[in-house]
Amino acid sequence: MAEIRTAHLFTISLKIGEVQPLGKTPLGDRRVAVVEGGSFEGARLKGTVMKGGTDWLLGRVDDVLQLDVRLTLKTHDGHIIGMTYRGYRHGPADVVARLNRGEPVDPAGYYFRTAPFFETASDKYGWLNRVLAVATGDRKPDGPMYDVFEVL
């Protein structure tokens, strides 16, 4: 088997606003977080995260936080890119408790991975429509930060 190779695509930081609890569902404790904005930057693209994205968070019974996110990115030169990702965050109970209190935590102490996908009508950034990506996360006090990698 060939080794999976990646290349850094960009780093993205999100600002999270209101989190609305929806309550217990058959799958776990559901909340919806509003993305207030943010920024992203890499060698081939950079820009801002537009306000209005959402993260449908599911606190599962096995203590895994499952993410389901939809964002709109606006590049520095005015192109619009849809970004969706699903992922998981989990770790030792004491580390997760610190994260939930908004304390800084070394990302090596917990698992935070996502699988982003992109959609755009832009000719310039149309190559993103064919990219499979993975990301590593770090939960900062005001929102998550991800290093997004293109799978080559």
C-alpha positions in Angstrom: 0.0 0.0 0.0 1.1 3.5 -0.8 1.5 5.9 2.1 -1.1 8.7 2.2 0.6 12.0 1.5 -0.8 15.4 2.3 0.0 19.1 1.7 -1.0 22.0 3.9 -4.0 23.8 2.3 -4.7 26.5 4.9 -5.2 27.3 8.5 -8.7 28.4 9.5 -9.9 30.1 12.7 -13.5 30.4 13.6 -15.3 32.7 16.0 -18.3 31.0 17.6 -21.3 32.9 18.8 -24.5 31.7 20.4 -24.9 28.0 21.1 -28.6 26.9 21.2 -29.3 23.7 23.0 -31.9 21.5 21.2 -32.0 18.9 24.0 -31.7 15.2 24.2 -32.4 13.3 21.0 -32.2 9.5 20.4 -28.6 10.1 19.3 -27.4 12.3 22.2 -27.4 15.9 23.4 -27.8 18.2 20.4 -26.7 21.8 20.2 -26.4 24.3 17.3 -23.5 26.8 17.4 -23.5 29.9 15.2 -20.3 30.8 13.4 -19.8 34.6 13.7 -16.9 34.8 11.3 -13.2 34.0 11.1 -10.3 33.9 8.7 -8.3 31.4 6.7 -4.9 31.6 5.0 -2.7 29.2 3.0 -0.2 29.3 0.1 -3.0 29.1 -2.5 -5.9 30.9 -0.9 -6.8 33.2 1.9 -9.8 35.2 3.1 -12.5 35.4 5.6 -15.2 33.2 7.0 -18.6 34.8 6.5 -21.0 35.2 9.4 -23.9 32.7 9.5 -22.4 29.3 9.4 -23.5 26.6 11.8 -22.1 23.6 13.7 -24.7 21.0 14.6 -22.9 19.5 17.6 -23.9 16.1 19.0 -22.7 15.1 22.5 -22.8 11.3 22.0 -23.4 8.8 24.8 -19.8 7.5 24.4 -18.4 11.0 25.3 -17.5 11.8 21.7 -18.4 15.3 20.4 -19.5 14.9 16.8 -19.4 18.0 14.5 -21.4 18.7 11.4 -20.4 22.2 10.1 -21.4 24.3 7.1 -19.4 27.5 6.3 -19.1 30.1 3.6 -15.6 31.3 2.8 -14.9 34.5 0.9 -11.4 34.7 -0.6 -9.3 37.9 -0.5 -10.2 38.4 -4.2 -14.0 38.0 -3.8 -14.7 34.4 -4.7 -17.2 32.4 -2.6 -16.5 28.8 -1.5 -18.7 26.5 0.5 -17.0 24.4 3.1 -18.6 21.5 4.9 -17.0 19.1 7.4 -17.8 16.4 9.8 -15.5 15.3 12.6 -14.9 14.1 16.1 -13.5 15.6 19.3 -12.8 13.4 22.3 -10.2 12.9 25.0 -9.6 12.2 28.7 -12.4 13.5 30.9 -10.2 16.1 32.7 -9.0 17.5 29.3 -12.5 17.7 27.9 -13.7 19.5 31.1 -10.9 22.1 30.7 -11.9 22.6 27.0 -15.6 23.0 28.0 -14.6 25.7 30.6 -12.8 27.6 27.8 -9.3 26.9 29.1 -6.3 26.5 26.7 -5.3 22.9 26.3 -2.4 21.4 24.3 -4.1 19.8 21.2 -1.8 16.8 21.6 -3.8 15.9 24.7 -7.0 15.1 22.8 -8.3 13.9 19.5 -9.8 16.5 17.1 -10.1 15.6 13.5 -12.4 16.6 10.6 -13.0 15.8 6.9 -13.6 19.0 5.0 -15.2 19.2 1.5 -15.5 22.3 -0.8 -17.9 23.5 -3.4 -17.5 26.6 -5.6 -18.6 28.1 -8.9 -15.3 29.9 -9.2 -13.1 29.1 -12.1 -10.1 30.3 -10.2 -10.7 28.0 -7.2 -12.6 25.2 -9.0 -9.8 22.8 -8.2 -11.2 22.7 -4.7 -14.3 20.9 -6.0 -12.0 17.9 -6.6 -10.0 18.0 -3.3 -10.3 15.4 -0.5 -9.1 17.0 2.7 -8.4 16.2 6.3 -7.9 18.6 9.2 -6.5 18.6 12.7 -8.2 20.8 15.2 -7.3 22.9 18.3 -10.2 24.3 20.4 -9.3 27.8 21.4 -11.4 29.7 24.0 -13.2 31.8 21.3 -13.6 29.0 18.8 -11.8 26.2 16.9 -8.7 26.5 14.7 -7.9 23.9 12.1 -4.9 23.0 9.9 -6.5 21.8 6.7 -4.5 19.4 4.5 -5.2 18.3 0.9 -4.8 14.6 0.4 -2.5 14.2 -2.6 
